[in-house]
């Protein structure tokens, strides 16, 4: 009986030792995976920030185009710009402005009739 108990203790001790080694290996593997995951998170974060920076810069560029356009239109209205390549745009702008005035007059007329 004592021998059986001793064998069980020995087997249990061997089991614990093997388990400890396996948990040690498992722990190392988890550490490696965690580092890889951390690197991926850092990489994804950097990619996201760079993409947001690009979007922001594109928006700044579009705003600048808008401001340049307003300035050129303002100068054209004062006959200070004579760029023939822009003439088709000025024609479209005049047509839009004429149509806008007509709609505004129609709106005023409809509003007066409604009263």
N, CA, C and O atoms as CSV, one atom per row, in Angstrom:
chain,resi,resn,atom,element,x,y,z
A,1,UNK,N,N,0.813,-1.186,0.000
A,1,UNK,CA,C,0.000,0.000,0.000
A,1,UNK,C,C,0.855,1.247,0.000
A,1,UNK,O,O,0.553,2.224,-0.685
A,2,UNK,N,N,1.941,1.206,0.785
A,2,UNK,CA,C,2.844,2.346,0.859
A,2,UNK,C,C,3.500,2.576,-0.486
A,2,UNK,O,O,3.746,3.711,-0.893
A,3,UNK,N,N,3.786,1.446,-1.186
A,3,UNK,CA,C,4.410,1.579,-2.497
A,3,UNK,C,C,3.447,2.225,-3.488
A,3,UNK,O,O,3.858,3.045,-4.310
A,4,UNK,N,N,2.177,1.862,-3.413
A,4,UNK,CA,C,1.168,2.452,-4.299
A,4,UNK,C,C,1.065,3.946,-4.041
A,4,UNK,O,O,0.979,4.743,-4.976
A,5,UNK,N,N,1.073,4.316,-2.777
A,5,UNK,CA,C,0.976,5.725,-2.407
A,5,UNK,C,C,2.201,6.477,-2.929
A,5,UNK,O,O,2.084,7.588,-3.446
A,6,UNK,N,N,3.369,5.864,-2.790
A,6,UNK,CA,C,4.601,6.466,-3.267
A,6,UNK,C,C,4.564,6.609,-4.792
A,6,UNK,O,O,4.982,7.636,-5.327
A,7,UNK,N,N,4.064,5.583,-5.495
A,7,UNK,CA,C,3.958,5.636,-6.952
A,7,UNK,C,C,2.977,6.737,-7.384
A,7,UNK,O,O,3.230,7.458,-8.349
A,8,UNK,N,N,1.868,6.857,-6.669
A,8,UNK,CA,C,0.894,7.897,-6.979
A,8,UNK,C,C,1.504,9.282,-6.776
A,8,UNK,O,O,1.311,10.184,-7.590
A,9,UNK,N,N,2.240,9.433,-5.679
A,9,UNK,CA,C,2.882,10.722,-5.414
A,9,UNK,C,C,3.898,11.044,-6.507
A,9,UNK,O,O,4.004,12.184,-6.959
A,10,UNK,N,N,4.649,10.011,-6.925
A,10,UNK,CA,C,5.646,10.199,-7.966
A,10,UNK,C,C,4.966,10.566,-9.284
A,10,UNK,O,O,5.401,11.481,-9.983
A,11,UNK,N,N,3.902,9.848,-9.613
A,11,UNK,CA,C,3.154,10.149,-10.831
A,11,UNK,C,C,2.568,11.571,-10.775
A,11,UNK,O,O,2.622,12.319,-11.752
A,12,UNK,N,N,2.020,11.915,-9.633
A,12,UNK,CA,C,1.438,13.248,-9.464
A,12,UNK,C,C,2.521,14.317,-9.581
A,12,UNK,O,O,2.306,15.358,-10.202
A,13,UNK,N,N,3.681,14.060,-8.987
A,13,UNK,CA,C,4.800,14.989,-9.071
A,13,UNK,C,C,5.246,15.142,-10.531
A,13,UNK,O,O,5.500,16.258,-10.986
A,14,UNK,N,N,5.341,14.042,-11.255
A,14,UNK,CA,C,5.702,14.090,-12.682
A,14,UNK,C,C,4.664,14.881,-13.475
A,14,UNK,O,O,5.004,15.693,-14.335
A,15,UNK,N,N,3.392,14.627,-13.169
A,15,UNK,CA,C,2.312,15.348,-13.834
A,15,UNK,C,C,2.435,16.852,-13.580
A,15,UNK,O,O,2.312,17.652,-14.507
A,16,UNK,N,N,2.677,17.234,-12.320
A,16,UNK,CA,C,2.825,18.649,-11.979
A,16,UNK,C,C,4.020,19.274,-12.699
A,16,UNK,O,O,3.942,20.406,-13.177
A,17,UNK,N,N,5.106,18.543,-12.771
A,17,UNK,CA,C,6.314,19.046,-13.440
A,17,UNK,C,C,6.063,19.247,-14.927
A,17,UNK,O,O,6.451,20.269,-15.493
A,18,UNK,N,N,5.419,18.282,-15.557
A,18,UNK,CA,C,5.095,18.401,-16.976
A,18,UNK,C,C,4.126,19.569,-17.205
A,18,UNK,O,O,4.265,20.336,-18.158
A,19,UNK,N,N,3.151,19.681,-16.311
A,19,UNK,CA,C,2.179,20.778,-16.420
A,19,UNK,C,C,2.874,22.130,-16.281
A,19,UNK,O,O,2.580,23.066,-17.024
A,20,UNK,N,N,3.798,22.226,-15.326
A,20,UNK,CA,C,4.535,23.467,-15.113
A,20,UNK,C,C,5.321,23.829,-16.374
A,20,UNK,O,O,5.341,24.990,-16.782
A,21,UNK,N,N,5.972,22.830,-16.993
A,21,UNK,CA,C,6.733,23.079,-18.212
A,21,UNK,C,C,5.815,23.517,-19.352
A,21,UNK,O,O,6.132,24.444,-20.098
A,22,UNK,N,N,4.678,22.839,-19.475
A,22,UNK,CA,C,3.727,23.200,-20.534
A,22,UNK,C,C,3.168,24.607,-20.320
A,22,UNK,O,O,3.033,25.381,-21.269
A,23,UNK,N,N,2.845,24.930,-19.068
A,23,UNK,CA,C,2.347,26.281,-18.787
A,23,UNK,C,C,3.434,27.323,-19.047
A,23,UNK,O,O,3.138,28.427,-19.503
A,24,UNK,N,N,4.668,26.985,-18.765
A,24,UNK,CA,C,5.785,27.893,-19.063
A,24,UNK,C,C,5.899,28.157,-20.554
A,24,UNK,O,O,6.062,29.301,-20.978
A,25,UNK,N,N,5.814,27.097,-21.350
A,25,UNK,CA,C,5.863,27.242,-22.807
A,25,UNK,C,C,4.662,28.033,-23.308
A,25,UNK,O,O,4.785,28.904,-24.169
A,26,UNK,N,N,3.508,27.714,-22.754
A,26,UNK,CA,C,2.276,28.409,-23.131
A,26,UNK,C,C,2.394,29.897,-22.804
A,26,UNK,O,O,1.980,30.749,-23.591
A,27,UNK,N,N,2.957,30.195,-21.650
A,27,UNK,CA,C,3.147,31.576,-21.234
A,27,UNK,C,C,4.065,32.321,-22.199
A,27,UNK,O,O,3.789,33.463,-22.564
A,28,UNK,N,N,5.152,31.678,-22.610
A,28,UNK,CA,C,6.068,32.293,-23.574
A,28,UNK,C,C,5.358,32.560,-24.899
A,28,UNK,O,O,5.512,33.631,-25.486
A,29,UNK,N,N,4.584,31.587,-25.362
A,29,UNK,CA,C,3.845,31.755,-26.617
A,29,UNK,C,C,2.841,32.893,-26.517
A,29,UNK,O,O,2.671,33.665,-27.461
A,30,UNK,N,N,2.176,32.993,-25.373
A,30,UNK,CA,C,1.237,34.103,-25.184
A,30,UNK,C,C,1.961,35.439,-25.218
A,30,UNK,O,O,1.452,36.412,-25.775
A,31,UNK,N,N,3.142,35.489,-24.625
A,31,UNK,CA,C,3.937,36.717,-24.651
A,31,UNK,C,C,4.289,37.126,-26.070
A,31,UNK,O,O,4.197,38.300,-26.429
A,32,UNK,N,N,4.695,36.145,-26.879
A,32,UNK,CA,C,5.032,36.416,-28.275
A,32,UNK,C,C,3.797,36.920,-29.021
A,32,UNK,O,O,3.871,37.893,-29.772
A,33,UNK,N,N,2.663,36.251,-28.807
A,33,UNK,CA,C,1.421,36.676,-29.468
A,33,UNK,C,C,1.003,38.076,-29.030
A,33,UNK,O,O,0.541,38.877,-29.842
A,34,UNK,N,N,1.169,38.363,-27.743
A,34,UNK,CA,C,0.813,39.689,-27.234
A,34,UNK,C,C,1.675,40.763,-27.882
A,34,UNK,O,O,1.178,41.827,-28.249
A,35,UNK,N,N,2.973,40.482,-28.023
A,35,UNK,CA,C,3.858,41.454,-28.670
A,35,UNK,C,C,3.474,41.657,-30.130
A,35,UNK,O,O,3.473,42.783,-30.627
A,36,UNK,N,N,3.148,40.568,-30.811
A,36,UNK,CA,C,2.702,40.685,-32.202
A,36,UNK,C,C,1.419,41.511,-32.271
A,36,UNK,O,O,1.277,42.392,-33.119
A,37,UNK,N,N,0.494,41.211,-31.368
A,37,UNK,CA,C,-0.769,41.950,-31.331
A,37,UNK,C,C,-0.534,43.426,-31.057
A,37,UNK,O,O,-1.165,44.290,-31.667
A,38,UNK,N,N,0.371,43.707,-30.140
A,38,UNK,CA,C,0.691,45.100,-29.816
A,38,UNK,C,C,1.268,45.803,-31.041
A,38,UNK,O,O,0.912,46.945,-31.333
A,39,UNK,N,N,2.155,45.121,-31.752
A,39,UNK,CA,C,2.736,45.701,-32.962
A,39,UNK,C,C,1.661,45.971,-34.003
A,39,UNK,O,O,1.693,46.999,-34.680
A,40,UNK,N,N,0.708,45.049,-34.134
A,40,UNK,CA,C,-0.375,45.227,-35.103
A,40,UNK,C,C,-1.269,46.402,-34.715
A,40,UNK,O,O,-1.706,47.166,-35.576
A,41,UNK,N,N,-1.540,46.543,-33.418
A,41,UNK,CA,C,-2.360,47.667,-32.951
A,41,UNK,C,C,-1.645,48.986,-33.229
A,41,UNK,O,O,-2.261,49.946,-33.691
A,42,UNK,N,N,-0.353,49.030,-32.948
A,42,UNK,CA,C,0.434,50.239,-33.205
A,42,UNK,C,C,0.428,50.543,-34.706
A,42,UNK,O,O,0.261,51.692,-35.116
A,43,UNK,N,N,0.610,49.502,-35.514
A,43,UNK,CA,C,0.620,49.681,-36.967
A,43,UNK,C,C,-0.737,50.194,-37.457
A,43,UNK,O,O,-0.800,51.136,-38.246
A,44,UNK,N,N,-1.815,49.574,-36.990
A,44,UNK,CA,C,-3.159,49.996,-37.402
A,44,UNK,C,C,-3.438,51.427,-36.954
A,44,UNK,O,O,-4.048,52.204,-37.688
A,45,UNK,N,N,-2.995,51.768,-35.761
A,45,UNK,CA,C,-3.179,53.119,-35.252
A,45,UNK,C,C,-2.430,54.126,-36.116
A,45,UNK,O,O,-2.965,55.182,-36.454
A,46,UNK,N,N,-1.216,53.803,-36.466
A,46,UNK,CA,C,-0.406,54.702,-37.315
A,46,UNK,C,C,-1.043,54.863,-38.693
A,46,UNK,O,O,-1.100,55.965,-39.238
A,47,UNK,N,N,-1.521,53.747,-39.250
A,47,UNK,CA,C,-2.185,53.804,-40.556
A,47,UNK,C,C,-3.416,54.697,-40.472
A,47,UNK,O,O,-3.640,55.539,-41.342
A,48,UNK,N,N,-4.211,54.511,-39.426
A,48,UNK,CA,C,-5.417,55.322,-39.256
A,48,UNK,C,C,-5.095,56.802,-39.136
A,48,UNK,O,O,-5.769,57.640,-39.735
A,49,UNK,N,N,-4.063,57.124,-38.361
A,49,UNK,CA,C,-3.678,58.528,-38.190
A,49,UNK,C,C,-3.221,59.122,-39.507
A,49,UNK,O,O,-3.591,60.246,-39.844
A,50,UNK,N,N,-2.419,58.376,-40.254
A,50,UNK,CA,C,-1.941,58.876,-41.544
A,50,UNK,C,C,-3.104,59.085,-42.519
A,50,UNK,O,O,-3.121,60.056,-43.276
A,51,UNK,N,N,-4.076,58.164,-42.494
A,51,UNK,CA,C,-5.238,58.325,-43.372
A,51,UNK,C,C,-6.039,59.569,-42.992
A,51,UNK,O,O,-6.501,60.305,-43.864
A,52,UNK,N,N,-6.203,59.802,-41.687
A,52,UNK,CA,C,-6.903,61.013,-41.249
A,52,UNK,C,C,-6.129,62.267,-41.637
A,52,UNK,O,O,-6.728,63.268,-42.031
A,53,UNK,N,N,-4.812,62.220,-41.530
A,53,UNK,CA,C,-3.984,63.355,-41.950
A,53,UNK,C,C,-4.179,63.647,-43.433
A,53,UNK,O,O,-4.287,64.805,-43.834
A,54,UNK,N,N,-4.223,62.593,-44.242
A,54,UNK,CA,C,-4.416,62.768,-45.686
A,54,UNK,C,C,-5.779,63.387,-45.971
A,54,UNK,O,O,-5.884,64.300,-46.791
A,55,UNK,N,N,-6.825,62.901,-45.301
A,55,UNK,CA,C,-8.168,63.456,-45.481
A,55,UNK,C,C,-8.177,64.928,-45.086
A,55,UNK,O,O,-8.753,65.758,-45.789
A,56,UNK,N,N,-7.546,65.249,-43.976
A,56,UNK,CA,C,-7.484,66.632,-43.512
A,56,UNK,C,C,-6.769,67.523,-44.528
A,56,UNK,O,O,-7.224,68.629,-44.823
A,57,UNK,N,N,-5.663,67.042,-45.053
A,57,UNK,CA,C,-4.925,67.814,-46.053
A,57,UNK,C,C,-5.742,67.985,-47.334
A,57,UNK,O,O,-5.705,69.049,-47.952
A,58,UNK,N,N,-6.474,66.952,-47.736
A,58,UNK,CA,C,-7.346,67.070,-48.915
A,58,UNK,C,C,-8.435,68.108,-48.679
A,58,UNK,O,O,-8.776,68.870,-49.583
A,59,UNK,N,N,-8.980,68.141,-47.467
A,59,UNK,CA,C,-10.004,69.130,-47.146
A,59,UNK,C,C,-9.415,70.540,-47.176
A,59,UNK,O,O,-10.052,71.473,-47.664
A,60,UNK,N,N,-8.203,70.691,-46.654
A,60,UNK,CA,C,-7.540,71.995,-46.692
A,60,UNK,C,C,-7.324,72.452,-48.139
A,60,UNK,O,O,-7.497,73.625,-48.471
A,61,UNK,N,N,-6.942,71.492,-48.987
A,61,UNK,CA,C,-6.715,71.794,-50.396
A,61,UNK,C,C,-8.020,72.231,-51.067
A,61,UNK,O,O,-8.044,73.208,-51.816
A,62,UNK,N,N,-9.105,71.498,-50.792
A,62,UNK,CA,C,-10.399,71.851,-51.375
A,62,UNK,C,C,-10.850,73.234,-50.907
A,62,UNK,O,O,-11.393,74.013,-51.690
A,63,UNK,N,N,-10.626,73.532,-49.641
A,63,UNK,CA,C,-10.989,74.850,-49.108
A,63,UNK,C,C,-10.177,75.934,-49.806
A,63,UNK,O,O,-10.706,76.998,-50.127
A,64,UNK,N,N,-8.902,75.670,-50.040
A,64,UNK,CA,C,-8.051,76.631,-50.728
A,64,UNK,C,C,-8.519,76.831,-52.163
A,64,UNK,O,O,-8.536,77.963,-52.647
A,65,UNK,N,N,-8.905,75.747,-52.865
A,65,UNK,CA,C,-9.457,75.887,-54.208
A,65,UNK,C,C,-10.687,76.796,-54.179
A,65,UNK,O,O,-10.851,77.670,-55.031
A,66,UNK,N,N,-11.535,76.576,-53.196
A,66,UNK,CA,C,-12.754,77.380,-53.056
A,66,UNK,C,C,-12.399,78.857,-52.859
A,66,UNK,O,O,-12.989,79.732,-53.493
A,67,UNK,N,N,-11.434,79.127,-51.977
A,67,UNK,CA,C,-11.036,80.509,-51.702
A,67,UNK,C,C,-10.411,81.160,-52.933
A,67,UNK,O,O,-10.664,82.330,-53.219
A,68,UNK,N,N,-9.586,80.391,-53.664
A,68,UNK,CA,C,-8.991,80.917,-54.902
A,68,UNK,C,C,-10.090,81.242,-55.905
A,68,UNK,O,O,-10.071,82.293,-56.546
A,69,UNK,N,N,-11.043,80.334,-56.032
A,69,UNK,CA,C,-12.159,80.561,-56.956
A,69,UNK,C,C,-12.951,81.809,-56.607
A,69,UNK,O,O,-13.307,82.596,-57.484
A,70,UNK,N,N,-13.226,81.985,-55.320
A,70,UNK,CA,C,-13.952,83.187,-54.901
A,70,UNK,C,C,-13.164,84.450,-55.230
A,70,UNK,O,O,-13.731,85.444,-55.685
A,71,UNK,N,N,-11.859,84.405,-54.999
A,71,UNK,CA,C,-11.007,85.571,-55.264
A,71,UNK,C,C,-10.975,85.880,-56.754
A,71,UNK,O,O,-11.104,87.039,-57.148
A,72,UNK,N,N,-10.804,84.860,-57.583
A,72,UNK,CA,C,-10.770,85.060,-59.029
A,72,UNK,C,C,-12.115,85.601,-59.516
A,72,UNK,O,O,-12.156,86.493,-60.363
A,73,UNK,N,N,-13.210,85.064,-58.984
A,73,UNK,CA,C,-14.532,85.547,-59.376
A,73,UNK,C,C,-14.711,87.003,-58.971
A,73,UNK,O,O,-15.277,87.800,-59.719
A,74,UNK,N,N,-14.232,87.338,-57.801
A,74,UNK,CA,C,-14.313,88.724,-57.329
A,74,UNK,C,C,-13.510,89.652,-58.246
A,74,UNK,O,O,-13.980,90.726,-58.621
A,75,UNK,N,N,-12.316,89.234,-58.594
A,75,UNK,CA,C,-11.473,90.039,-59.482
A,75,UNK,C,C,-12.093,90.143,-60.873
A,75,UNK,O,O,-12.022,91.194,-61.509
A,76,UNK,N,N,-12.696,89.064,-61.341
A,76,UNK,CA,C,-13.332,89.079,-62.653
A,76,UNK,C,C,-14.504,90.057,-62.673
A,76,UNK,O,O,-14.724,90.751,-63.666
A,77,UNK,N,N,-15.250,90.108,-61.580
A,77,UNK,CA,C,-16.392,91.019,-61.503
A,77,UNK,C,C,-15.931,92.473,-61.620
A,77,UNK,O,O,-16.682,93.329,-62.087
A,78,UNK,N,N,-14.724,92.743,-61.207
A,78,UNK,CA,C,-14.167,94.111,-61.292
A,78,UNK,C,C,-13.319,94.291,-62.551
A,78,UNK,O,O,-12.602,95.280,-62.704
A,79,UNK,N,N,-13.423,93.304,-63.451
A,79,UNK,CA,C,-12.712,93.328,-64.733
A,79,UNK,C,C,-11.195,93.412,-64.556
A,79,UNK,O,O,-10.506,94.057,-65.346
A,80,UNK,N,N,-10.687,92.765,-63.526
A,80,UNK,CA,C,-9.250,92.751,-63.285
A,80,UNK,C,C,-8.599,91.451,-63.732
A,80,UNK,O,O,-7.383,91.287,-63.630
A,81,UNK,N,N,-9.418,90.528,-64.226
A,81,UNK,CA,C,-8.888,89.242,-64.681
A,81,UNK,C,C,-9.328,89.051,-66.125
A,81,UNK,O,O,-10.509,89.193,-66.439
A,82,UNK,N,N,-8.404,88.737,-66.986
A,82,UNK,CA,C,-8.737,88.515,-68.390
A,82,UNK,C,C,-8.190,87.184,-68.870
A,82,UNK,O,O,-7.381,87.136,-69.797
A,83,UNK,N,N,-8.627,86.113,-68.247
A,83,UNK,CA,C,-8.127,84.781,-68.602
A,83,UNK,C,C,-9.166,84.124,-69.509
A,83,UNK,O,O,-10.254,83.756,-69.067
A,84,UNK,N,N,-8.809,83.986,-70.775
A,84,UNK,CA,C,-9.777,83.467,-71.756
A,84,UNK,C,C,-10.203,82.031,-71.457
A,84,UNK,O,O,-11.317,81.632,-71.797
A,85,UNK,N,N,-9.323,81.252,-70.822
A,85,UNK,CA,C,-9.669,79.865,-70.496
A,85,UNK,C,C,-10.813,79.781,-69.482
A,85,UNK,O,O,-11.480,78.753,-69.372
A,86,UNK,N,N,-11.031,80.866,-68.749
A,86,UNK,CA,C,-12.094,80.872,-67.745
A,86,UNK,C,C,-13.438,81.347,-68.303
A,86,UNK,O,O,-14.451,81.267,-67.607
A,87,UNK,N,N,-13.465,81.841,-69.548
A,87,UNK,CA,C,-14.694,82.398,-70.122
A,87,UNK,C,C,-15.875,81.416,-70.086
A,87,UNK,O,O,-16.984,81.845,-69.768
A,88,UNK,N,N,-15.697,80.109,-70.396
A,88,UNK,CA,C,-16.850,79.194,-70.302
A,88,UNK,C,C,-17.427,79.135,-68.879
A,88,UNK,O,O,-18.636,78.988,-68.699
A,89,UNK,N,N,-16.571,79.249,-67.894
A,89,UNK,CA,C,-17.044,79.228,-66.504
A,89,UNK,C,C,-17.816,80.495,-66.175
A,89,UNK,O,O,-18.827,80.454,-65.474
A,90,UNK,N,N,-17.329,81.626,-66.690
A,90,UNK,CA,C,-18.033,82.887,-66.423
A,90,UNK,C,C,-19.413,82.878,-67.078
A,90,UNK,O,O,-20.378,83.387,-66.507
A,91,UNK,N,N,-19.506,82.295,-68.286
A,91,UNK,CA,C,-20.814,82.193,-68.954
A,91,UNK,C,C,-21.775,81.344,-68.122
A,91,UNK,O,O,-22.935,81.707,-67.929
A,92,UNK,N,N,-21.270,80.201,-67.630
A,92,UNK,CA,C,-22.114,79.342,-66.776
A,92,UNK,C,C,-22.517,80.076,-65.511
A,92,UNK,O,O,-23.656,79.966,-65.058
A,93,UNK,N,N,-21.568,80.835,-64.933
A,93,UNK,CA,C,-21.852,81.586,-63.710
A,93,UNK,C,C,-22.943,82.635,-63.966
A,93,UNK,O,O,-23.850,82.798,-63.150
A,94,UNK,N,N,-22.854,83.349,-65.108
A,94,UNK,CA,C,-23.869,84.360,-65.435
A,94,UNK,C,C,-25.234,83.708,-65.627
A,94,UNK,O,O,-26.248,84.252,-65.189
A,95,UNK,N,N,-25.267,82.544,-66.281
A,95,UNK,CA,C,-26.543,81.854,-66.486
A,95,UNK,C,C,-27.142,81.424,-65.147
A,95,UNK,O,O,-28.337,81.598,-64.907
A,96,UNK,N,N,-26.319,80.874,-64.298
A,96,UNK,CA,C,-26.798,80.458,-62.961
A,96,UNK,C,C,-27.327,81.670,-62.203
A,96,UNK,O,O,-28.384,81.600,-61.577
A,97,UNK,N,N,-26.603,82.763,-62.257
A,97,UNK,CA,C,-27.035,83.970,-61.539
A,97,UNK,C,C,-28.339,84.511,-62.112
A,97,UNK,O,O,-29.208,84.953,-61.360
A,98,UNK,N,N,-28.486,84.481,-63.434
A,98,UNK,CA,C,-29.742,84.922,-64.066
A,98,UNK,C,C,-30.898,84.028,-63.625
A,98,UNK,O,O,-31.964,84.528,-63.263
A,99,UNK,N,N,-30.695,82.709,-63.652
A,99,UNK,CA,C,-31.729,81.766,-63.211
A,99,UNK,C,C,-32.075,81.972,-61.740
A,99,UNK,O,O,-33.241,81.885,-61.356
A,100,UNK,N,N,-31.071,82.242,-60.923
A,100,UNK,CA,C,-31.294,82.464,-59.487
A,100,UNK,C,C,-32.161,83.700,-59.265
A,100,UNK,O,O,-33.082,83.682,-58.449
A,101,UNK,N,N,-31.864,84.760,-59.988
A,101,UNK,CA,C,-32.667,85.987,-59.854
A,101,UNK,C,C,-34.119,85.740,-60.259
A,101,UNK,O,O,-35.043,86.212,-59.597
A,102,UNK,N,N,-34.313,84.999,-61.351
A,102,UNK,CA,C,-35.676,84.688,-61.809
A,102,UNK,C,C,-36.435,83.911,-60.737
A,102,UNK,O,O,-37.590,84.221,-60.444
A,103,UNK,N,N,-35.786,82.898,-60.148
A,103,UNK,CA,C,-36.433,82.087,-59.108
A,103,UNK,C,C,-36.763,82.946,-57.881
A,103,UNK,O,O,-37.807,82.779,-57.251
A,104,UNK,N,N,-35.865,83.849,-57.565
A,104,UNK,CA,C,-36.084,84.723,-56.412
A,104,UNK,C,C,-37.301,85.624,-56.660
A,104,UNK,O,O,-38.103,85.858,-55.756
A,105,UNK,N,N,-37.430,86.122,-57.887
A,105,UNK,CA,C,-38.599,86.942,-58.241
A,105,UNK,C,C,-39.879,86.112,-58.187
A,105,UNK,O,O,-40.907,86.570,-57.687
A,106,UNK,N,N,-39.804,84.886,-58.707
A,106,UNK,CA,C,-40.964,83.988,-58.656
A,106,UNK,C,C,-41.373,83.719,-57.213
A,106,UNK,O,O,-42.559,83.737,-56.882
A,107,UNK,N,N,-40.402,83.473,-56.369
A,107,UNK,CA,C,-40.663,83.219,-54.957
A,107,UNK,C,C,-41.343,84.415,-54.324
A,107,UNK,O,O,-42.317,84.266,-53.585
A,108,UNK,N,N,-40.841,85.584,-54.607
A,108,UNK,CA,C,-41.436,86.804,-54.047
A,108,UNK,C,C,-42.864,86.950,-54.526
A,108,UNK,O,O,-43.745,87.313,-53.748
A,109,UNK,N,N,-43.105,86.671,-55.805
A,109,UNK,CA,C,-44.441,86.783,-56.371
A,109,UNK,C,C,-45.393,85.770,-55.705
A,109,UNK,O,O,-46.516,86.120,-55.342
A,110,UNK,N,N,-44.956,84.559,-55.551
A,110,UNK,CA,C,-45.787,83.516,-54.936
A,110,UNK,C,C,-46.091,83.878,-53.479
A,110,UNK,O,O,-47.214,83.691,-53.011
A,111,UNK,N,N,-45.098,84.391,-52.773
A,111,UNK,CA,C,-45.302,84.761,-51.374
A,111,UNK,C,C,-46.293,85.912,-51.242
A,111,UNK,O,O,-47.084,85.936,-50.299
A,112,UNK,N,N,-46.263,86.868,-52.173
A,112,UNK,CA,C,-47.204,87.997,-52.141
A,112,UNK,C,C,-48.621,87.520,-52.395
A,112,UNK,O,O,-49.563,87.989,-51.756
A,113,UNK,N,N,-48.778,86.568,-53.350
A,113,UNK,CA,C,-50.108,86.030,-53.673
A,113,UNK,C,C,-50.672,85.212,-52.502
A,113,UNK,O,O,-51.886,85.156,-52.309
A,114,UNK,N,N,-49.806,84.594,-51.740
A,114,UNK,CA,C,-50.255,83.754,-50.638
A,114,UNK,C,C,-50.806,84.598,-49.492
A,114,UNK,O,O,-51.538,84.078,-48.649
A,115,UNK,N,N,-50.478,85.859,-49.444
A,115,UNK,CA,C,-50.925,86.717,-48.320
A,115,UNK,C,C,-52.296,87.214,-48.496
A,115,UNK,O,O,-52.804,87.940,-47.641
